[in-house]
Amino acid sequence: MAWYAYLAYFFAGVFLANGVPHFVHGISGKKFQSPFASPPAVGESSPLV
């Protein structure tokens, strides 16, 4: 297998691992910090964003 396939799998795993907490908070309806919050990166964002 080519080296770039391993690199692609690595980044896919990183994005998946990062996305799981956001997905869980979104479907549970809890608010969480995000760059889209007001004020940015400090306030909480609604799960619908």
N, CA, C and O atoms as a GROMACS GRO file, in nm:
protein
  196
    1MET      N    1   0.085  -0.117   0.000
    1MET     CA    2   0.000   0.000   0.000
    1MET      C    3   0.090   0.124   0.000
    1MET      O    4   0.197   0.125   0.062
    2ALA      N    5   0.047   0.227  -0.069
    2ALA     CA    6   0.126   0.349  -0.081
    2ALA      C    7   0.127   0.428   0.051
    2ALA      O    8   0.036   0.415   0.133
    3TRP      N    9   0.230   0.508   0.069
    3TRP     CA   10   0.245   0.584   0.193
    3TRP      C   11   0.133   0.683   0.213
    3TRP      O   12   0.093   0.710   0.326
    4TYR      N   13   0.081   0.738   0.104
    4TYR     CA   14  -0.024   0.839   0.118
    4TYR      C   15  -0.157   0.778   0.162
    4TYR      O   16  -0.243   0.848   0.215
    5ALA      N   17  -0.174   0.649   0.143
    5ALA     CA   18  -0.294   0.583   0.194
    5ALA      C   19  -0.291   0.580   0.346
    5ALA      O   20  -0.393   0.603   0.411
    6TYR      N   21  -0.175   0.553   0.404
    6TYR     CA   22  -0.162   0.556   0.549
    6TYR      C   23  -0.187   0.697   0.603
    6TYR      O   24  -0.249   0.715   0.708
    7LEU      N   25  -0.137   0.795   0.532
    7LEU     CA   26  -0.159   0.934   0.572
    7LEU      C   27  -0.308   0.969   0.566
    7LEU      O   28  -0.359   1.037   0.655
    8ALA      N   29  -0.376   0.925   0.462
    8ALA     CA   30  -0.519   0.951   0.448
    8ALA      C   31  -0.597   0.881   0.559
    8ALA      O   32  -0.691   0.939   0.614
    9TYR      N   33  -0.562   0.757   0.592
    9TYR     CA   34  -0.629   0.685   0.700
    9TYR      C   35  -0.607   0.754   0.835
    9TYR      O   36  -0.697   0.760   0.918
   10PHE      N   37  -0.486   0.806   0.855
   10PHE     CA   38  -0.456   0.876   0.979
   10PHE      C   39  -0.545   0.998   0.995
   10PHE      O   40  -0.607   1.017   1.100
   11PHE      N   41  -0.551   1.082   0.892
   11PHE     CA   42  -0.632   1.203   0.901
   11PHE      C   43  -0.781   1.171   0.908
   11PHE      O   44  -0.855   1.244   0.974
   12ALA      N   45  -0.825   1.066   0.843
   12ALA     CA   46  -0.965   1.026   0.855
   12ALA      C   47  -0.996   0.986   0.999
   12ALA      O   48  -1.103   1.019   1.050
   13GLY      N   49  -0.905   0.915   1.063
   13GLY     CA   50  -0.923   0.878   1.203
   13GLY      C   51  -0.925   0.997   1.296
   13GLY      O   52  -1.003   1.002   1.391
   14VAL      N   53  -0.839   1.094   1.268
   14VAL     CA   54  -0.835   1.216   1.350
   14VAL      C   55  -0.967   1.292   1.339
   14VAL      O   56  -1.022   1.335   1.440
   15PHE      N   57  -1.017   1.308   1.217
   15PHE     CA   58  -1.143   1.380   1.199
   15PHE      C   59  -1.260   1.304   1.260
   15PHE      O   60  -1.352   1.365   1.315
   16LEU      N   61  -1.259   1.172   1.251
   16LEU     CA   62  -1.365   1.092   1.311
   16LEU      C   63  -1.361   1.105   1.463
   16LEU      O   64  -1.465   1.124   1.526
   17ALA      N   65  -1.242   1.094   1.521
   17ALA     CA   66  -1.229   1.106   1.667
   17ALA      C   67  -1.271   1.244   1.715
   17ALA      O   68  -1.326   1.256   1.825
   18ASN      N   69  -1.246   1.347   1.637
   18ASN     CA   70  -1.286   1.482   1.673
   18ASN      C   71  -1.437   1.501   1.656
   18ASN      O   72  -1.498   1.576   1.732
   19GLY      N   73  -1.496   1.434   1.560
   19GLY     CA   74  -1.637   1.453   1.531
   19GLY      C   75  -1.732   1.383   1.626
   19GLY      O   76  -1.846   1.425   1.641
   20VAL      N   77  -1.686   1.276   1.691
   20VAL     CA   78  -1.774   1.199   1.780
   20VAL      C   79  -1.829   1.284   1.895
   20VAL      O   80  -1.950   1.282   1.916
   21PRO      N   81  -1.747   1.358   1.970
   21PRO     CA   82  -1.804   1.440   2.079
   21PRO      C   83  -1.903   1.545   2.029
   21PRO      O   84  -2.004   1.572   2.094
   22HIS      N   85  -1.874   1.606   1.914
   22HIS     CA   86  -1.965   1.706   1.860
   22HIS      C   87  -2.098   1.641   1.820
   22HIS      O   88  -2.204   1.698   1.844
   23PHE      N   89  -2.091   1.526   1.761
   23PHE     CA   90  -2.213   1.454   1.722
   23PHE      C   91  -2.296   1.417   1.844
   23PHE      O   92  -2.418   1.434   1.844
   24VAL      N   93  -2.232   1.365   1.947
   24VAL     CA   94  -2.304   1.324   2.068
   24VAL      C   95  -2.370   1.443   2.135
   24VAL      O   96  -2.485   1.434   2.177
   25HIS      N   97  -2.299   1.555   2.147
   25HIS     CA   98  -2.360   1.674   2.207
   25HIS      C   99  -2.475   1.726   2.120
   25HIS      O  100  -2.576   1.773   2.173
   26GLY      N  101  -2.460   1.718   1.991
   26GLY     CA  102  -2.565   1.766   1.902
   26GLY      C  103  -2.693   1.686   1.912
   26GLY      O  104  -2.802   1.743   1.917
   27ILE      N  105  -2.682   1.552   1.915
   27ILE     CA  106  -2.803   1.471   1.920
   27ILE      C  107  -2.864   1.467   2.059
   27ILE      O  108  -2.982   1.437   2.075
   28SER      N  109  -2.782   1.498   2.163
   28SER     CA  110  -2.837   1.499   2.298
   28SER      C  111  -2.901   1.633   2.333
   28SER      O  112  -2.970   1.644   2.434
   29GLY      N  113  -2.878   1.736   2.249
   29GLY     CA  114  -2.940   1.866   2.272
   29GLY      C  115  -2.864   1.956   2.368
   29GLY      O  116  -2.915   2.061   2.405
   30LYS      N  117  -2.745   1.916   2.408
   30LYS     CA  118  -2.666   1.998   2.499
   30LYS      C  119  -2.593   2.107   2.421
   30LYS      O  120  -2.555   2.088   2.305
   31LYS      N  121  -2.574   2.222   2.486
   31LYS     CA  122  -2.497   2.329   2.424
   31LYS      C  123  -2.349   2.302   2.444
   31LYS      O  124  -2.309   2.236   2.541
   32PHE      N  125  -2.267   2.351   2.352
   32PHE     CA  126  -2.123   2.330   2.361
   32PHE      C  127  -2.051   2.448   2.298
   32PHE      O  128  -2.109   2.522   2.219
   33GLN      N  129  -1.924   2.465   2.334
   33GLN     CA  130  -1.845   2.575   2.279
   33GLN      C  131  -1.808   2.545   2.135
   33GLN      O  132  -1.775   2.432   2.100
   34SER      N  133  -1.814   2.648   2.054
   34SER     CA  134  -1.774   2.634   1.914
   34SER      C  135  -1.731   2.770   1.861
   34SER      O  136  -1.759   2.872   1.924
   35PRO      N  137  -1.662   2.773   1.747
   35PRO     CA  138  -1.622   2.902   1.691
   35PRO      C  139  -1.740   2.983   1.640
   35PRO      O  140  -1.725   3.102   1.611
   36PHE      N  141  -1.858   2.922   1.629
   36PHE     CA  142  -1.976   2.991   1.579
   36PHE      C  143  -2.058   3.053   1.690
   36PHE      O  144  -2.163   3.113   1.664
   37ALA      N  145  -2.013   3.039   1.815
   37ALA     CA  146  -2.086   3.091   1.930
   37ALA      C  147  -2.070   3.242   1.938
   37ALA      O  148  -1.988   3.301   1.868
   38SER      N  149  -2.148   3.302   2.025
   38SER     CA  150  -2.138   3.445   2.046
   38SER      C  151  -2.109   3.469   2.194
   38SER      O  152  -2.195   3.433   2.275
   39PRO      N  153  -2.000   3.525   2.234
   39PRO     CA  154  -1.880   3.566   2.160
   39PRO      C  155  -1.802   3.444   2.113
   39PRO      O  156  -1.806   3.338   2.177
   40PRO      N  157  -1.732   3.456   2.001
   40PRO     CA  158  -1.662   3.343   1.940
   40PRO      C  159  -1.566   3.272   2.035
   40PRO      O  160  -1.485   3.336   2.104
   41ALA      N  161  -1.574   3.142   2.039
   41ALA     CA  162  -1.488   3.053   2.117
   41ALA      C  163  -1.503   3.068   2.267
   41ALA      O  164  -1.429   3.006   2.343
   42VAL      N  165  -1.598   3.149   2.312
   42VAL     CA  166  -1.620   3.168   2.455
   42VAL      C  167  -1.761   3.125   2.492
   42VAL      O  168  -1.781   3.048   2.586
   43GLY      N  169  -1.860   3.174   2.418
   43GLY     CA  170  -1.999   3.141   2.445
   43GLY      C  171  -2.034   3.001   2.399
   43GLY      O  172  -1.953   2.931   2.338
   44GLU      N  173  -2.155   2.962   2.430
   44GLU     CA  174  -2.201   2.829   2.390
   44GLU      C  175  -2.288   2.838   2.266
   44GLU      O  176  -2.362   2.934   2.248
   45SER      N  177  -2.277   2.739   2.185
   45SER     CA  178  -2.352   2.732   2.060
   45SER      C  179  -2.467   2.634   2.076
   45SER      O  180  -2.456   2.534   2.147
   46SER      N  181  -2.577   2.663   2.010
   46SER     CA  182  -2.690   2.572   2.018
   46SER      C  183  -2.659   2.446   1.939
   46SER      O  184  -2.575   2.450   1.849
   47PRO      N  185  -2.724   2.334   1.969
   47PRO     CA  186  -2.697   2.211   1.896
   47PRO      C  187  -2.744   2.215   1.751
   47PRO      O  188  -2.708   2.127   1.673
   48LEU      N  189  -2.823   2.315   1.713
   48LEU     CA  190  -2.873   2.322   1.576
   48LEU      C  191  -2.774   2.384   1.479
   48LEU      O  192  -2.796   2.380   1.358
   49VAL      N  193  -2.664   2.441   1.529
   49VAL     CA  194  -2.563   2.502   1.440
   49VAL      C  195  -2.493   2.394   1.373
   49VAL      O  196  -2.403   2.420   1.293
   0.00000   0.00000   0.00000
